[in-house]
Amino acid sequence: MTSTGWIIITGILVATSCALVGAFLVLRKMSLMGDAISHAVLPGIVIAFLLTAGRNTFPMLIGAGIFGVLTVWLTEELSKRGRIFHDASMGIVFTTLFAIGVIIISLFAANVDIDQECVLYGEIAYVAWDLWIWQGTNMGPRPVWILGMVLVLNLSFILLMFKELKTYSFSPKLATTLGLPVGLIHYTLMGSVSITTIASFESVGAILVVAMLIVPPATAYLLTDRLHILLLLSVFFGITSAVGGFYFALWVNSSIAGAMAVVTGLQFILVLFLAPRYGILSRKYRKESPGQMQESQGVGIPEITPTSSTNHISE
């Protein structure tokens, strides 16, 4: 396969993995948690590097997963016990952990080369040359295998726990009443976000990881009231952003990961205005027409029932 094919496949794998777990972040109103985790996992990555004396991916995934879950736990504990708003506690935790990671690097890994452009934009253009050689056989690009395994893990988690995830996403209190392991579901989801983030981080950089976690699910959120459709549309928008962004980058001779992130934003803007039910234009038309739906506060999502919240997605 050509390098172009491997780049597109890598982008598709990143987009699909991020969209699947990102959809639940959007539903739980935890979208910025993906950004927080992408910074807070740095100590886990550095500690794994120091313990293994190498840049092996799997120890770094484990370290990132641990610190991702730790980020969520510390954020929630600080919010509950410290009388601090959730967004403020998130900012405190992820900046502190990120700073700890930087200090550890300066003290114990000062000779490690960290490319700022690689951190921001990744190295997706070079994935075809990052090969996995097993017993003398060229198995193809290493990032493709890693991202493929992460996608399988995310799909397996969602398929096996779909009913539980639905209940947890719409009403954690109901899930607790029904005896569901809410804590296990919550931290497993956050662990999946952490692993997906670090697995994608090396190839596409921080900007695209956060964009793919949030923007495709947010775009899909404006088009449907059903969870399974939301997941499918999130994946669709992620894949089209990856493919469209690649060719857009070729056209303007720019960063591939950056172009993919731009396409996610363009898709969202288009849907924001043109969505048939929740788009700005359709809502404006209904507002000017008799019998319009009552609008809720916040971002203006219409209320479906008198008792519904701003989350219009149903099971």
C-alpha positions as CSV (number, residue, x, y, z in Angstrom):
1,M,0.0,0.0,0.0
2,T,1.2,3.5,-0.7
3,S,2.0,6.1,2.0
4,T,-1.1,8.0,1.1
5,G,-3.2,4.9,1.8
6,W,-1.6,4.4,5.2
7,I,-2.1,8.0,6.1
8,I,-5.8,7.9,5.3
9,I,-6.2,4.6,7.2
10,T,-4.5,6.1,10.2
11,G,-6.7,9.1,10.1
12,I,-9.8,6.9,9.8
13,L,-8.8,4.7,12.8
14,V,-8.1,7.8,15.0
15,A,-11.4,9.4,13.9
16,T,-13.4,6.3,14.6
17,S,-11.9,5.5,18.0
18,C,-12.2,9.1,19.2
19,A,-15.7,9.5,17.9
20,L,-17.0,6.4,19.7
21,V,-15.8,7.4,23.2
22,G,-16.2,11.1,22.5
23,A,-19.9,10.7,21.9
24,F,-20.4,9.7,25.6
25,L,-18.3,12.6,26.7
26,V,-20.6,14.9,24.9
27,L,-23.7,13.3,26.3
28,R,-22.3,13.5,29.8
29,K,-21.3,17.2,29.3
30,M,-17.6,16.2,29.8
31,S,-16.3,17.3,26.5
32,L,-13.3,19.3,27.9
33,M,-12.3,16.2,29.9
34,G,-10.7,14.9,26.7
35,D,-8.5,18.0,26.5
36,A,-7.7,17.7,30.2
37,I,-6.7,14.1,29.9
38,S,-4.5,14.7,26.8
39,H,-2.4,17.0,29.0
40,A,-2.6,15.2,32.3
41,V,-1.3,11.9,31.0
42,L,2.2,13.3,30.5
43,P,3.5,12.1,34.0
44,G,2.3,8.6,33.2
45,I,4.0,8.6,29.8
46,V,7.3,9.9,31.3
47,I,7.2,7.5,34.3
48,A,6.6,4.6,31.9
49,F,9.6,5.8,29.8
50,L,11.8,6.0,32.8
51,L,10.8,2.5,34.2
52,T,11.2,0.8,30.8
53,A,14.2,2.8,29.6
54,G,12.6,3.0,26.2
55,R,9.7,4.4,24.2
56,N,7.7,1.2,24.1
57,T,4.1,2.0,23.3
58,F,2.2,-0.5,25.6
59,P,3.9,0.6,28.9
60,M,3.1,4.2,27.9
61,L,-0.5,3.3,27.2
62,I,-0.8,1.8,30.6
63,G,0.8,4.8,32.3
64,A,-1.5,7.1,30.3
65,G,-4.5,5.1,31.3
66,I,-3.7,5.2,35.0
67,F,-3.1,9.0,35.0
68,G,-6.2,9.6,32.8
69,V,-8.4,7.8,35.4
70,L,-6.5,9.6,38.2
71,T,-7.3,12.9,36.5
72,V,-11.0,12.2,36.5
73,W,-11.0,11.0,40.1
74,L,-9.0,14.0,41.4
75,T,-11.3,16.4,39.4
76,E,-14.4,14.9,40.9
77,E,-13.0,14.7,44.5
78,L,-11.8,18.3,44.3
79,S,-15.2,19.4,43.0
80,K,-17.2,17.5,45.7
81,R,-14.9,18.2,48.7
82,G,-13.3,21.5,47.8
83,R,-16.5,23.5,47.0
84,I,-15.0,24.3,43.6
85,F,-16.9,24.2,40.3
86,H,-16.2,21.2,38.1
87,D,-14.6,23.1,35.3
88,A,-12.3,24.9,37.8
89,S,-11.2,21.7,39.5
90,M,-10.5,20.2,36.1
91,G,-8.3,23.1,35.2
92,I,-6.4,22.8,38.5
93,V,-5.9,19.1,38.2
94,F,-4.7,18.8,34.6
95,T,-2.4,21.8,34.7
96,T,-0.8,20.5,37.9
97,L,-0.3,17.0,36.5
98,F,1.0,18.4,33.3
99,A,3.5,20.6,35.2
100,I,4.6,17.6,37.2
101,G,5.3,15.8,34.0
102,V,7.4,18.7,32.7
103,I,9.3,18.7,36.0
104,I,10.0,15.0,35.9
105,I,11.3,15.4,32.3
106,S,13.6,18.2,33.3
107,L,15.0,16.3,36.3
108,F,15.3,12.8,35.0
109,A,14.9,12.9,31.2
110,A,16.5,16.1,30.2
111,N,18.2,14.5,27.2
112,V,14.9,13.3,25.7
113,D,14.1,15.2,22.5
114,I,10.6,16.6,22.5
115,D,9.5,18.2,19.2
116,Q,6.8,20.8,19.8
117,E,5.4,20.5,16.3
118,C,5.2,16.8,16.8
119,V,3.2,17.3,20.0
120,L,0.8,19.7,18.3
121,Y,0.4,18.2,14.9
122,G,1.8,14.6,15.2
123,E,3.7,12.7,12.5
124,I,0.8,11.3,10.5
125,A,2.7,12.0,7.2
126,Y,5.4,9.6,8.3
127,V,3.3,6.6,9.6
128,A,4.2,4.6,6.5
129,W,7.9,4.5,7.6
130,D,7.2,3.6,11.3
131,L,7.2,-0.1,10.6
132,W,6.6,-3.1,12.8
133,I,9.1,-5.8,12.0
134,W,8.2,-9.2,13.5
135,Q,10.6,-12.1,13.1
136,G,12.0,-10.5,10.0
137,T,8.6,-9.9,8.5
138,N,7.3,-6.4,7.7
139,M,3.9,-6.2,9.3
140,G,3.1,-2.7,8.1
141,P,3.1,0.6,10.1
142,R,3.2,0.2,13.8
143,P,0.7,3.0,14.5
144,V,-2.0,1.3,12.4
145,W,-1.7,-1.9,14.4
146,I,-1.9,0.0,17.7
147,L,-4.8,2.2,16.6
148,G,-6.6,-0.9,15.3
149,M,-6.3,-2.6,18.6
150,V,-7.6,0.5,20.4
151,L,-10.5,0.6,18.1
152,V,-11.3,-3.1,18.7
153,L,-11.1,-2.4,22.5
154,N,-13.5,0.6,22.3
155,L,-15.9,-1.2,20.1
156,S,-15.9,-4.2,22.4
157,F,-16.5,-2.1,25.4
158,I,-19.4,-0.2,23.8
159,L,-21.1,-3.3,22.4
160,L,-20.8,-5.3,25.6
161,M,-21.9,-2.5,27.9
162,F,-24.2,-0.6,25.5
163,K,-27.3,-0.9,27.7
164,E,-25.4,0.1,30.8
165,L,-23.7,3.0,29.0
166,K,-27.2,4.2,27.9
167,T,-28.6,4.3,31.4
168,Y,-25.4,5.8,32.8
169,S,-25.3,8.5,30.1
170,F,-28.9,9.6,30.6
171,S,-29.4,9.2,34.3
172,P,-26.5,8.1,36.6
173,K,-28.9,8.2,39.6
174,L,-31.2,5.7,37.8
175,A,-28.3,3.5,37.0
176,T,-27.3,3.5,40.6
177,T,-30.8,2.7,41.7
178,L,-30.9,-0.3,39.3
179,G,-27.7,-1.6,40.8
180,L,-25.4,-0.9,37.9
181,P,-21.7,-0.5,38.6
182,V,-21.7,3.2,37.8
183,G,-18.2,3.8,39.1
184,L,-16.8,0.9,37.1
185,I,-18.6,2.1,33.9
186,H,-17.4,5.7,34.5
187,Y,-13.8,5.0,35.1
188,T,-13.6,2.3,32.3
189,L,-14.9,5.0,29.9
190,M,-12.4,7.5,31.1
191,G,-9.7,4.8,30.8
192,S,-10.7,4.2,27.2
193,V,-10.5,8.0,26.6
194,S,-7.0,8.0,28.0
195,I,-5.8,5.1,26.0
196,T,-7.4,6.4,22.8
197,T,-5.8,9.8,23.4
198,I,-2.3,8.6,23.9
199,A,-2.5,6.0,21.1
200,S,-3.6,8.7,18.7
201,F,-1.3,11.4,20.2
202,E,1.9,10.2,18.5
203,S,0.4,10.0,15.1
204,V,-1.9,13.0,14.8
205,G,-0.9,15.3,17.7
206,A,-2.9,17.0,20.5
207,I,-5.0,19.3,18.3
208,L,-6.6,16.6,16.2
209,V,-7.1,14.2,19.1
210,V,-9.2,16.8,21.0
211,A,-11.0,17.8,17.8
212,M,-11.9,14.2,16.9
213,L,-13.1,13.5,20.5
214,I,-15.5,16.4,20.6
215,V,-16.4,17.9,17.2
216,P,-17.9,14.9,15.3
217,P,-20.1,13.8,18.2
218,A,-21.2,17.4,18.7
219,T,-22.0,17.6,15.0
220,A,-24.0,14.4,15.2
221,Y,-25.8,15.6,18.3
222,L,-27.5,18.3,16.2
223,L,-29.0,15.7,13.8
224,T,-30.5,12.9,15.8
225,D,-32.5,12.0,19.0
226,R,-31.2,8.4,19.1
227,L,-28.1,7.2,20.7
228,H,-27.2,4.5,18.2
229,I,-27.7,7.0,15.4
230,L,-25.5,9.5,17.3
231,L,-22.7,7.0,17.4
232,L,-23.0,6.1,13.7
233,L,-23.1,9.8,12.7
234,S,-20.2,10.6,14.9
235,V,-18.1,7.9,13.2
236,F,-19.3,9.1,9.8
237,F,-18.3,12.7,10.4
238,G,-15.0,11.6,11.9
239,I,-14.1,9.5,8.9
240,T,-15.2,12.1,6.3
241,S,-13.1,14.7,8.2
242,A,-10.1,12.5,8.1
243,V,-10.4,11.8,4.4
244,G,-11.5,15.3,3.4
245,G,-8.8,16.8,5.6
246,F,-6.1,14.8,3.9
247,Y,-7.0,16.0,0.5
248,F,-7.6,19.6,1.8
249,A,-4.0,19.5,3.2
250,L,-2.7,18.4,-0.2
251,W,-4.6,21.2,-1.9
252,V,-3.3,24.0,0.4
253,N,0.0,22.4,1.1
254,S,-0.5,22.5,4.9
255,S,-0.4,20.3,8.0
256,I,-2.5,17.1,7.5
257,A,-3.6,16.8,11.1
258,G,-4.4,20.5,11.2
259,A,-6.4,20.3,8.0
260,M,-8.4,17.4,9.4
261,A,-9.3,19.4,12.5
262,V,-10.4,22.3,10.3
263,V,-12.7,20.1,8.3
264,T,-14.3,18.9,11.5
265,G,-15.0,22.5,12.4
266,L,-16.4,23.3,8.9
267,Q,-18.8,20.3,9.2
268,F,-20.0,21.5,12.5
269,I,-20.7,25.0,11.3
270,L,-22.6,23.7,8.3
271,V,-24.8,21.4,10.4
272,L,-25.2,24.1,13.1
273,F,-27.0,26.2,10.5
274,L,-28.7,23.6,8.3
275,A,-29.7,20.8,10.7
276,P,-33.4,20.1,10.0
277,R,-34.6,20.2,13.6
278,Y,-31.9,21.8,15.8
279,G,-30.2,24.0,13.3
280,I,-30.2,27.8,13.7
281,L,-32.1,28.4,10.5
282,S,-34.8,25.8,11.1
283,R,-35.3,27.0,14.7
284,K,-35.5,30.6,13.5
285,Y,-38.1,29.5,10.9
286,R,-40.2,27.7,13.6
287,K,-39.9,30.7,15.9
288,E,-41.5,32.8,13.3
289,S,-44.2,30.3,12.6
290,P,-47.2,29.5,14.9
291,G,-47.0,26.5,17.2
292,Q,-43.3,26.6,17.6
293,M,-41.6,24.3,20.1
294,Q,-40.6,25.7,23.5
295,E,-36.9,26.4,23.6
296,S,-34.8,25.4,26.5
297,Q,-32.2,27.6,28.1
298,G,-28.5,27.2,27.4
299,V,-27.5,26.5,23.8
300,G,-31.1,26.6,22.6
301,I,-31.9,22.9,22.2
302,P,-35.7,22.5,22.1
303,E,-37.3,20.6,25.0
304,I,-38.8,17.3,23.9
305,T,-40.9,16.8,27.0
306,P,-41.8,19.1,29.9
307,T,-39.4,17.2,32.2
308,S,-36.5,16.9,29.7
309,S,-33.1,18.5,30.1
310,T,-31.0,20.2,27.5
311,N,-29.9,16.7,26.4
312,H,-32.4,15.7,23.7
313,I,-30.9,12.3,22.9
314,S,-33.1,9.4,24.0
315,E,-32.4,5.7,24.3
